[in-house]
């Protein structure tokens, strides 16, 4: 039986190949840059070896999560080992039949305790190496490239140790027990890379780097949810409580997220601030929306508005769904799922308690019918785009969202044999394959068309009848 022995061999091959391809596509470096990298490797290689050897040990003994952390940390320390990154990607792929045949062990108290100690030890050694490297590079004041390289190493050291960060009497930023960042470099980091959150210094993440003019904000967080706002701390706490209440409903309907980052929500003070950020950060297409799920940053983004609770839950549902599947699905499907959690008809808040996932009612769906016909034809719904309708500003967006919710509710609950099996097959394949839109690949939308083509007319008729009398 091919199991751990086979995959161990695959790991050995991946790492061996990595050494041969480490710098194959790297751009030419100056003599100073090459010397700098040689010095970095001298300090980082021992830390890499510790992580890699520990990961190999965990892997051989069947401790998957621990092996993953060690290998991912090793790949971060020395990205030249690209074969290791490919192996980690395979190990994370739950849909790969290789891993389905492997029996991984469940966590054990003793293993967990030892693993925590290893993590802390390895990360402190990693941060210390980064501080030494950054300090040396920072001394080369005549070379701006090395100065930037120093800043990046200091930032990474701060990321590793985690905040909040203190500053000593000399103006040096303290990177936990790993050490201190030189005064001159600390001044730049304080101005460009750190931000006050609830009055304490934190490192700007990728989201906050796009908000250089925001020097302080409010935050409320739990282990699984995070809310940041430029309004008030009370608002951050109120919306955090809302996301915490929605989270179990997301998990029950959508499954377990594939990331440890908290489900994030960022709230601007008004639409003007939101639109300005959209334009400046490459999200101009979303400027007219009430908010959107910025999966790359790990945040749902919105602004203060009368229906902020519905928008927050809707966009958080988008973000949660993407964290589970990462699949490019048709607009009607994505909006239908989000509307099933965050909409005036699908959720209620009574005395601070959220009830979500309510089913469509006849009254709620009434706007979708005119003279017994759908106001948005099924073909237009299946091939439409919510963002395009919002930007068209022709009043059709509200009907599209409502119809998307209705169609998803119908197809996910119908027992009609003409549609139920087709929908289940389509959804399972598209989501399970983490579908993407590629130049040489059939899209999930095209697959839906192909599967439902024989019954498309019947589907429109049955769906119209259900909208009139939802069950």
C-alpha positions as CSV (number, residue, x, y, z in Angstrom):
1,X,0.0,0.0,0.0
2,X,1.4,3.4,-1.0
3,X,1.2,5.7,2.0
4,X,3.7,7.5,4.2
5,X,6.7,5.8,2.6
6,X,5.7,7.0,-0.8
7,X,5.0,10.6,0.3
8,X,8.3,10.7,2.3
9,X,10.1,9.9,-1.0
10,X,8.1,12.6,-2.7
11,X,9.3,15.1,0.0
12,X,12.9,14.0,-0.5
13,X,12.6,14.5,-4.2
14,X,10.9,17.9,-3.8
15,X,13.6,19.2,-1.5
16,X,16.4,17.8,-3.7
17,X,14.9,19.4,-6.8
18,X,14.5,22.7,-4.9
19,X,18.3,22.9,-4.4
20,X,18.8,22.6,-8.1
21,X,16.2,25.3,-9.0
22,X,16.8,27.7,-6.2
23,X,17.9,30.7,-8.2
24,X,16.9,29.7,-11.7
25,X,14.6,32.6,-12.4
26,X,16.2,35.2,-10.0
27,X,17.0,38.6,-11.4
28,X,20.7,39.6,-11.5
29,X,22.0,41.1,-8.3
30,X,24.7,43.6,-7.6
31,X,27.9,42.5,-5.8
32,X,26.6,44.2,-2.6
33,X,23.2,42.5,-2.9
34,X,24.9,39.1,-3.4
35,X,27.1,39.6,-0.4
36,X,24.1,40.7,1.6
37,X,22.2,37.5,0.7
38,X,25.2,35.4,1.5
39,X,25.3,36.9,5.0
40,X,21.6,36.3,5.4
41,X,21.9,32.7,4.4
42,X,24.7,32.2,6.9
43,X,22.4,33.3,9.8
44,X,19.1,31.8,8.5
45,X,20.3,28.4,7.4
46,X,20.6,27.0,11.0
47,X,17.1,28.2,11.8
48,X,15.8,26.6,8.5
49,X,17.5,23.3,9.5
50,X,15.8,23.2,12.9
51,X,12.4,23.8,11.3
52,X,12.9,21.4,8.5
53,X,14.2,18.6,10.7
54,X,11.4,19.0,13.2
55,X,8.9,19.0,10.4
56,X,10.4,15.8,9.0
57,X,10.2,14.2,12.5
58,X,6.5,15.2,12.9
59,X,5.7,14.0,9.4
60,X,7.3,10.6,9.9
61,X,5.3,10.2,13.1
62,X,2.0,11.2,11.5
63,X,1.4,14.6,13.1
64,X,0.1,16.5,10.1
65,X,-0.6,20.0,11.5
66,X,2.7,20.2,13.3
67,X,4.6,19.1,10.2
68,X,2.8,21.7,8.2
69,X,3.7,24.5,10.5
70,X,7.4,23.5,10.5
71,X,7.6,23.1,6.8
72,X,5.8,26.4,6.1
73,X,8.1,28.2,8.5
74,X,11.1,26.7,6.8
75,X,9.8,27.7,3.4
76,X,9.4,31.2,4.6
77,X,12.8,31.4,6.1
78,X,14.5,30.2,2.9
79,X,12.1,30.7,0.0
80,X,14.9,29.4,-2.3
81,X,13.7,25.9,-1.5
82,X,10.7,26.2,-3.8
83,X,10.3,22.4,-3.9
84,X,9.4,22.5,-0.2
85,X,6.7,25.1,-1.0
86,X,5.2,22.8,-3.6
87,X,5.2,19.9,-1.2
88,X,3.4,22.0,1.4
89,X,0.8,22.9,-1.1
90,X,0.2,19.2,-1.8
91,X,0.0,18.5,1.9
92,X,-2.6,21.2,2.3
93,X,-4.7,19.8,-0.5
94,X,-7.4,17.8,1.2
95,X,-8.9,16.8,-2.1
96,X,-5.8,15.0,-3.3
97,X,-6.4,11.3,-3.1
98,X,-2.9,10.7,-1.8
99,X,-3.7,12.4,1.5
100,X,-7.1,10.7,1.8
101,X,-5.3,7.4,2.0
102,X,-3.1,8.7,4.8
103,X,-4.2,8.2,8.4
104,X,-3.1,11.3,10.3
105,X,-3.0,11.3,14.1
106,X,-5.2,13.4,16.3
107,X,-3.5,16.0,18.6
108,X,-2.2,14.8,22.0
109,X,-1.5,16.9,25.0
110,X,2.1,15.9,25.3
111,X,2.7,16.6,21.6
112,X,0.9,19.9,21.7
113,X,3.0,21.1,24.7
114,X,6.3,20.1,23.1
115,X,5.2,21.7,19.8
116,X,4.4,25.0,21.5
117,X,7.8,25.1,23.0
118,X,9.4,24.4,19.7
119,X,7.4,27.1,17.9
120,X,8.4,29.7,20.5
121,X,12.1,28.7,20.4
122,X,12.3,28.6,16.6
123,X,10.4,31.8,16.1
124,X,12.7,33.6,18.6
125,X,15.8,32.3,16.8
126,X,14.3,33.4,13.5
127,X,13.5,36.9,14.8
128,X,16.9,37.3,16.4
129,X,18.6,36.3,13.0
130,X,16.4,38.9,11.2
131,X,17.3,41.6,13.7
132,X,21.0,40.9,13.3
133,X,20.7,40.9,9.5
134,X,18.6,44.1,9.5
135,X,21.1,45.9,11.9
136,X,24.0,45.0,9.6
137,X,22.2,46.1,6.4
138,X,21.1,49.4,8.1
139,X,24.7,50.4,8.7
140,X,25.3,50.6,4.9
141,X,23.7,54.1,4.7
142,X,25.2,54.8,1.3
143,X,23.2,51.9,-0.3
144,X,19.4,52.6,-0.3
145,X,18.7,49.1,-1.5
146,X,20.3,47.7,1.6
147,X,18.4,50.2,3.7
148,X,15.1,49.0,2.3
149,X,16.3,45.4,2.8
150,X,17.0,46.2,6.4
151,X,13.5,47.7,6.9
152,X,11.9,44.5,5.4
153,X,13.9,42.3,7.8
154,X,12.9,44.4,10.8
155,X,9.2,44.3,9.7
156,X,9.4,40.5,9.4
157,X,11.0,40.2,12.8
158,X,8.1,42.2,14.3
159,X,5.6,40.0,12.4
160,X,7.2,36.9,13.9
161,X,7.1,38.0,17.5
162,X,3.7,39.7,17.3
163,X,2.5,42.9,18.8
164,X,1.7,45.2,20.5
165,X,5.2,46.7,20.5
166,X,6.9,48.9,23.2
167,X,9.5,51.6,22.7
168,X,12.4,51.9,25.1
169,X,13.8,55.2,26.5
170,X,16.2,55.4,23.5
171,X,13.4,55.3,21.0
172,X,14.1,51.7,19.9
173,X,11.2,49.4,19.1
174,X,11.4,46.2,21.2
175,X,10.8,43.0,19.2
176,X,9.8,41.0,22.3
177,X,12.6,38.9,23.8
178,X,14.4,38.8,20.4
179,X,16.0,42.2,20.9
180,X,15.6,45.9,19.9
181,X,15.6,47.7,16.5
182,X,18.2,50.5,16.1
183,X,17.0,54.0,16.8
184,X,17.3,55.4,13.3
185,X,15.4,52.4,11.8
186,X,12.8,52.6,14.6
187,X,12.0,56.1,13.7
188,X,11.2,55.1,10.1
189,X,9.2,52.1,11.2
190,X,7.1,54.2,13.7
191,X,6.3,56.6,10.9
192,X,5.6,54.1,8.1
193,X,4.9,50.7,9.5
194,X,3.3,51.0,12.9
195,X,-0.2,52.2,13.7
196,X,-2.0,52.9,17.0
197,X,-4.8,50.5,17.6
198,X,-6.7,51.1,20.9
199,X,-3.8,53.3,21.9
200,X,-1.1,50.6,21.5
201,X,1.4,50.1,18.7
202,X,0.8,47.4,16.1
203,X,2.4,46.6,12.8
204,X,0.3,47.6,9.8
205,X,-1.0,44.6,7.9
206,X,-1.5,44.6,4.2
207,X,-4.9,46.3,4.7
208,X,-3.6,49.1,6.8
209,X,-0.6,49.7,4.6
210,X,-3.1,51.0,2.1
211,X,-4.4,53.5,4.7
212,X,-1.2,55.5,5.3
213,X,-3.2,58.6,6.4
214,X,-4.9,56.6,9.2
215,X,-2.6,56.8,12.2
216,X,-5.0,55.4,14.8
217,X,-8.2,53.3,14.9
218,X,-10.4,51.1,17.1
219,X,-10.3,47.4,17.2
220,X,-12.2,44.6,18.9
221,X,-11.2,41.0,18.4
222,X,-11.7,37.4,19.4
223,X,-9.7,34.3,18.3
224,X,-12.0,33.9,15.3
225,X,-13.3,37.4,14.4
226,X,-11.8,40.9,14.1
227,X,-13.4,44.3,13.7
228,X,-11.6,47.6,13.0
229,X,-13.2,50.9,12.6
230,X,-12.3,54.6,12.5
231,X,-15.5,55.5,14.4
232,X,-15.7,54.3,18.0
233,X,-14.6,51.4,20.2
234,X,-18.3,50.7,21.1
235,X,-19.1,50.3,17.4
236,X,-16.2,47.9,17.0
237,X,-17.4,45.8,19.9
238,X,-21.1,45.8,18.7
239,X,-20.1,44.6,15.2
240,X,-17.7,42.1,16.7
241,X,-20.6,40.6,18.7
242,X,-22.6,40.4,15.5
243,X,-19.9,38.5,13.6
244,X,-19.4,36.2,16.6
245,X,-23.1,35.3,16.5
246,X,-23.1,34.8,12.7
247,X,-19.9,32.6,12.8
248,X,-21.6,29.4,14.0
249,X,-24.2,29.7,11.3
250,X,-21.5,30.2,8.6
251,X,-19.6,27.2,9.9
252,X,-22.7,24.9,10.0
253,X,-23.7,25.8,6.4
254,X,-20.4,26.3,4.7
255,X,-17.9,24.1,6.6
256,X,-14.5,24.8,8.2
257,X,-12.3,27.7,7.0
258,X,-8.9,26.8,5.6
259,X,-7.1,29.7,7.4
260,X,-6.3,30.6,11.0
261,X,-6.6,34.4,10.4
262,X,-9.6,35.9,12.0
263,X,-12.7,36.8,10.0
264,X,-12.1,40.5,9.5
265,X,-14.4,43.6,9.1
266,X,-13.1,47.1,8.4
267,X,-15.6,50.0,8.8
268,X,-14.9,53.5,7.3
269,X,-16.6,56.5,8.9
270,X,-18.6,57.3,5.7
271,X,-19.1,56.5,2.0
272,X,-16.6,59.2,0.9
273,X,-13.8,57.6,2.9
274,X,-14.7,54.1,1.6
275,X,-14.9,55.3,-2.0
276,X,-11.5,57.1,-1.7
277,X,-9.9,53.9,-0.4
278,X,-11.5,51.8,-3.2
279,X,-10.1,54.2,-5.9
280,X,-6.6,54.3,-4.3
281,X,-6.3,50.6,-3.6
282,X,-7.3,49.1,-7.0
283,X,-10.9,48.4,-6.1
284,X,-12.7,51.1,-8.1
285,X,-15.3,48.6,-9.4
286,X,-16.6,48.2,-5.8
287,X,-16.8,51.9,-5.0
288,X,-20.6,52.1,-5.6
289,X,-21.3,49.0,-3.6
290,X,-22.4,49.0,0.1
291,X,-19.2,47.0,0.8
292,X,-17.3,44.0,-0.5
293,X,-15.3,41.1,0.7
294,X,-11.6,41.8,0.1
295,X,-10.3,38.2,0.3
296,X,-6.7,39.2,-0.5
297,X,-6.6,41.3,2.6
298,X,-8.7,39.1,4.7
299,X,-11.3,41.8,5.5
300,X,-14.9,42.6,4.6
301,X,-14.9,46.3,3.9
302,X,-17.9,48.7,4.4
303,X,-18.8,52.1,5.9
304,X,-21.2,53.6,8.4
305,X,-24.7,53.3,6.9
306,X,-28.3,52.7,8.1
307,X,-28.2,48.9,7.2
308,X,-24.6,48.3,8.3
309,X,-25.6,45.1,10.2
310,X,-27.0,43.4,7.1
311,X,-24.0,44.5,5.0
312,X,-21.5,43.4,7.6
313,X,-23.0,39.9,7.8
314,X,-23.5,39.7,4.0
315,X,-19.8,40.6,3.3
316,X,-18.5,38.4,6.1
317,X,-20.4,35.5,4.6
318,X,-18.6,36.1,1.3
319,X,-15.3,36.2,3.1
320,X,-16.0,33.1,5.1
321,X,-17.1,31.2,1.9
322,X,-14.0,32.1,0.1
323,X,-11.8,31.0,3.0
324,X,-13.5,27.5,2.8
325,X,-13.4,27.0,-1.0
326,X,-11.5,29.7,-2.9
327,X,-13.6,28.8,-6.0
328,X,-14.6,31.3,-8.7
329,X,-18.3,30.7,-8.8
330,X,-21.0,32.5,-10.8
331,X,-22.2,35.8,-9.4
332,X,-25.7,34.6,-8.7
333,X,-24.4,31.7,-6.6
334,X,-22.0,33.8,-4.6
335,X,-24.6,36.5,-3.9
336,X,-27.3,33.9,-3.2
337,X,-25.2,32.4,-0.4
338,X,-24.3,35.8,1.1
339,X,-27.9,37.0,1.0
340,X,-29.0,33.8,2.8
341,X,-27.2,35.2,5.8
342,X,-27.1,39.0,5.5
343,X,-30.3,40.5,4.1
344,X,-33.4,42.3,5.5
345,X,-35.4,39.1,4.9
346,X,-32.9,36.4,5.9
347,X,-31.8,37.9,9.3
348,X,-33.3,39.5,12.3
349,X,-31.7,41.2,15.4
350,X,-33.9,41.3,18.5
351,X,-32.5,42.7,21.7
352,X,-29.0,42.2,20.3
353,X,-29.6,38.6,19.4
354,X,-29.0,37.6,15.8
355,X,-31.1,35.1,14.0
356,X,-29.9,34.4,10.5
357,X,-30.4,31.8,7.7
358,X,-34.2,32.5,7.5
359,X,-35.9,31.0,4.5
360,X,-37.5,33.0,1.7
361,X,-41.2,33.8,2.1
362,X,-43.9,34.6,-0.4
363,X,-44.0,38.2,0.7
364,X,-40.2,38.6,0.5
365,X,-40.1,37.2,-3.0
366,X,-43.1,39.1,-4.3
367,X,-41.0,41.8,-6.1
368,X,-39.5,39.1,-8.3
369,X,-42.8,38.5,-10.2
370,X,-44.7,40.7,-12.6
371,X,-47.8,39.3,-14.3
372,X,-46.7,35.8,-13.3
373,X,-43.3,36.1,-14.9
374,X,-39.8,36.6,-13.5
375,X,-38.7,40.3,-13.6
376,X,-35.2,38.9,-14.2
377,X,-35.2,36.1,-16.8
378,X,-33.4,33.0,-15.6
379,X,-30.8,33.3,-18.3
380,X,-30.0,36.9,-17.3
381,X,-29.7,35.8,-13.7
382,X,-27.4,32.9,-14.5
383,X,-25.0,35.0,-16.6
384,X,-25.4,38.3,-14.8
385,X,-22.9,40.1,-12.6
386,X,-23.9,41.8,-9.4
387,X,-21.1,44.4,-9.5
388,X,-22.0,45.3,-13.1
389,X,-25.6,45.9,-12.1
390,X,-24.6,48.1,-9.2
391,X,-22.3,50.2,-11.4
392,X,-25.1,50.4,-14.1
393,X,-27.1,52.3,-11.5
394,X,-30.3,51.4,-13.2
395,X,-32.2,50.1,-10.2
396,X,-31.8,46.4,-11.2
397,X,-29.2,45.4,-8.6
398,X,-31.8,44.9,-5.7
399,X,-33.8,42.5,-7.9
400,X,-30.7,40.6,-8.9
401,X,-29.7,40.0,-5.3
402,X,-33.1,38.9,-4.3
403,X,-33.4,36.6,-7.3
404,X,-29.9,35.1,-6.5
405,X,-31.0,34.3,-3.0
406,X,-34.2,32.7,-4.2
407,X,-32.5,30.6,-6.9
408,X,-29.9,29.3,-4.5
409,X,-32.5,28.5,-1.9
410,X,-34.6,26.7,-4.5
411,X,-31.8,24.6,-6.0
412,X,-30.3,23.7,-2.6
413,X,-33.6,22.4,-1.2
414,X,-35.6,21.1,-4.2
415,X,-36.4,17.4,-4.3
416,X,-37.2,17.5,-8.0
417,X,-35.0,14.8,-9.5
418,X,-34.6,16.8,-12.7
419,X,-32.6,19.5,-10.8
420,X,-31.5,18.2,-7.4
421,X,-28.9,15.7,-8.6
422,X,-27.6,18.1,-11.3
423,X,-27.2,20.9,-8.8
424,X,-25.5,18.7,-6.2
425,X,-23.0,17.3,-8.8
426,X,-22.3,20.8,-10.2
427,X,-21.8,22.4,-6.8
428,X,-19.7,19.6,-5.4
429,X,-17.4,19.4,-8.4
430,X,-17.0,23.2,-8.8
431,X,-16.4,23.8,-5.1
432,X,-14.4,20.6,-4.4
433,X,-12.0,21.4,-7.3
434,X,-11.5,25.0,-6.1
435,X,-12.7,26.0,-9.5
436,X,-10.9,28.9,-11.2
437,X,-11.5,30.8,-14.4
438,X,-8.6,30.0,-16.7
439,X,-8.0,30.6,-20.4
440,X,-8.1,26.9,-21.2
441,X,-10.5,25.8,-18.6
442,X,-14.3,25.6,-18.6
443,X,-15.7,28.0,-16.0
444,X,-18.2,26.9,-13.3
445,X,-20.8,29.0,-15.2
446,X,-20.2,27.1,-18.4
447,X,-20.3,23.8,-16.5
448,X,-23.7,24.8,-15.1
449,X,-25.0,25.6,-18.6
450,X,-23.8,22.2,-19.9
451,X,-25.3,20.2,-17.1
452,X,-28.7,22.0,-17.0
453,X,-29.1,22.6,-20.8
454,X,-31.5,19.6,-21.2
455,X,-33.8,20.9,-18.4
456,X,-33.3,24.7,-18.6
457,X,-36.8,25.5,-19.8
458,X,-38.3,23.2,-17.1
459,X,-36.1,24.9,-14.5
460,X,-37.3,28.4,-15.3
461,X,-40.9,27.2,-15.1
462,X,-40.5,25.3,-11.9
463,X,-38.5,28.2,-10.3
464,X,-41.1,30.7,-11.3
465,X,-43.8,28.6,-9.6
466,X,-41.7,28.3,-6.5
467,X,-41.1,32.0,-6.3
468,X,-44.9,32.5,-6.3
469,X,-45.4,29.8,-3.6
470,X,-42.1,29.1,-1.8
471,X,-42.1,26.0,0.4
